[in-house]
Amino acid sequence: MSDGVIPTRAAMEGDGYYNRHSAMQAAGNSAALSLWQSAANSVAFGDESLVIVDYGSSQGKNSMDPIAIAIQALRARAGSERFVEVIHTDLPSNDFTSLFTALENEPQSYMRGAEGIFPSAVGRSYYEALLPPGRVHLGWNSWTMQWMSQHPIDIPDHIFGLHSKFEKVHDSLLQQQARDWRLFLERRAVELRADGRLLCLFPGRPEEKVGWEWLTSELWLALLDMKDNGLLSGDDLLHINIPTAPRKLASIRAPFATESGQFAGLRIEHAEILPGPDLHWDAFERTGDAFPLARGWTGMMRAFSGPTVAAALTGKPDRAALVDELFRRLETRLVSNPQRHEHFVAVVLLHKVS
Ligand SMILES: C[S@@+](CC[C@H](N)C(=O)[O-])C[C@H]1O[C@@H](n2cnc3c(N)ncnc32)[C@H](O)[C@@H]1O
């Protein structure tokens, strides 16, 4: 097993594809909205412009409701004319064009009919400093912290490391995740104002389960099919990895196991792991039609993993066709083996206390 360190640079599938195929993430976000609203109701501010940051916005559609809720809650206290800055951040490769188009055109855009709201964007990894110290009143961060800053190790027997049978792979991923979580918290702690709040929602896992077994294993089996058919090599498979993994509550809480219960001036106000939404299973049970379920989950899988697979095939002239073929095969596999998508969501609210 070699050391396959590759920094994470690929964002989501572009041209608005993620916006059109991220209903699962939107449904997961809705579980955190009342907690988010209570954070907006309690954060302290003076007479300055209010600053809301969306860390890992992707193409923006799923940010509209949380940002609208925060603006409404803050202005209910600060007055309806208070200026609000909304800063969307993501990797430089993100499709920011779709984000700004969604701000203009989406029916649920927080810009609809709004005055005095100023959206902008930062294209830089959030493992770096993104904003000057003490700028941010509220930070929203949904479905991003499963992405590691780099892929720390090759995985010979799966595309998602926690489903590998190799302990060495698990250890390497868990260490990378722990480093990333601490670094992310340190960076955000500097950017938050005193009393600011940061809500993070990302794939979680209970003690005894990982989740995502069915979809990720079918994707791996589709890759093996392509290798068996001579379309991909063993070496290609070794390098096609999606550097994502869910976290347990214990690892989320680990940096806060200090005497003060604080890490970098942050305290956990709320942390829980919830069952994740399955948007397709009930309809499948009613109709027995596996095609909509397979199409829906294939779109979701491609939206987040397609560009990372394509990046691993750099140098192959036919890589776009290979990625199309992979997801065609995934859809076919899901049609013939429909299952409930079991996964879990971590919701964490952090408070800047010192
Ligand atoms: C699944 S999308 C989530 C989008 C949106 N927040 C939502 O709730 O649907 C994950 C996003 O995290 C971004 N991301 C991953 N690693 C990142 C990093 N190091 N810095 C900034 N953004 C990152 C990806 O580019 C992608 O746009």
The ligand as an SDF file (V2000), in Angstrom:
LIG
                    3D

 27 29  0  0  0  0  0  0  0  0999 V2000
  -21.6340   18.4880   -0.6380 C   0  0  0  0  0  0  0  0  0  0  0  0
  -21.1850   20.1530   -0.9280 S   0  0  0  0  0  0  0  0  0  0  0  0
  -22.1400   21.0270    0.2630 C   0  0  0  0  0  0  0  0  0  0  0  0
  -22.7780   22.2480   -0.2990 C   0  0  0  0  0  0  0  0  0  0  0  0
  -23.7990   22.9530    0.5640 C   0  0  0  0  0  0  0  0  0  0  0  0
  -23.1940   23.5420    1.7310 N   0  0  0  0  0  0  0  0  0  0  0  0
  -24.9770   22.0750    0.9360 C   0  0  0  0  0  0  0  0  0  0  0  0
  -25.4110   22.1060    2.0990 O   0  0  0  0  0  0  0  0  0  0  0  0
  -25.5080   21.3980    0.0630 O   0  0  0  0  0  0  0  0  0  0  0  0
  -19.5580   20.1900   -0.2140 C   0  0  0  0  0  0  0  0  0  0  0  0
  -18.8110   21.4710   -0.5460 C   0  0  0  0  0  0  0  0  0  0  0  0
  -17.6590   21.5610    0.3040 O   0  0  0  0  0  0  0  0  0  0  0  0
  -16.6380   22.1250   -0.4650 C   0  0  0  0  0  0  0  0  0  0  0  0
  -15.3460   21.8770    0.1360 N   0  0  0  0  0  0  0  0  0  0  0  0
  -14.7070   20.7040    0.3360 C   0  0  0  0  0  0  0  0  0  0  0  0
  -13.5040   20.9010    0.8860 N   0  0  0  0  0  0  0  0  0  0  0  0
  -13.3850   22.2550    1.0390 C   0  0  0  0  0  0  0  0  0  0  0  0
  -12.3560   23.0940    1.5600 C   0  0  0  0  0  0  0  0  0  0  0  0
  -11.2130   22.5770    2.0100 N   0  0  0  0  0  0  0  0  0  0  0  0
  -12.5600   24.4280    1.5570 N   0  0  0  0  0  0  0  0  0  0  0  0
  -13.7180   24.9430    1.1010 C   0  0  0  0  0  0  0  0  0  0  0  0
  -14.7380   24.2060    0.6130 N   0  0  0  0  0  0  0  0  0  0  0  0
  -14.5590   22.8780    0.5830 C   0  0  0  0  0  0  0  0  0  0  0  0
  -16.7910   21.4470   -1.8180 C   0  0  0  0  0  0  0  0  0  0  0  0
  -16.0870   22.1200   -2.8380 O   0  0  0  0  0  0  0  0  0  0  0  0
  -18.3070   21.4830   -1.9720 C   0  0  0  0  0  0  0  0  0  0  0  0
  -18.7290   22.6120   -2.6610 O   0  0  0  0  0  0  0  0  0  0  0  0
  1  2  1  0
  2  3  1  0
  2 10  1  0
  3  4  1  0
  4  5  1  0
  5  6  1  0
  5  7  1  0
  7  8  2  0
  7  9  1  0
 10 11  1  0
 11 12  1  0
 11 26  1  0
 12 13  1  0
 13 14  1  0
 13 24  1  0
 14 15  1  0
 14 23  1  0
 15 16  2  0
 16 17  1  0
 17 18  1  0
 17 23  2  0
 18 19  1  0
 18 20  2  0
 20 21  1  0
 21 22  2  0
 22 23  1  0
 24 25  1  0
 24 26  1  0
 26 27  1  0
M  CHG  2   2   1   9  -1
M  END
$$$$
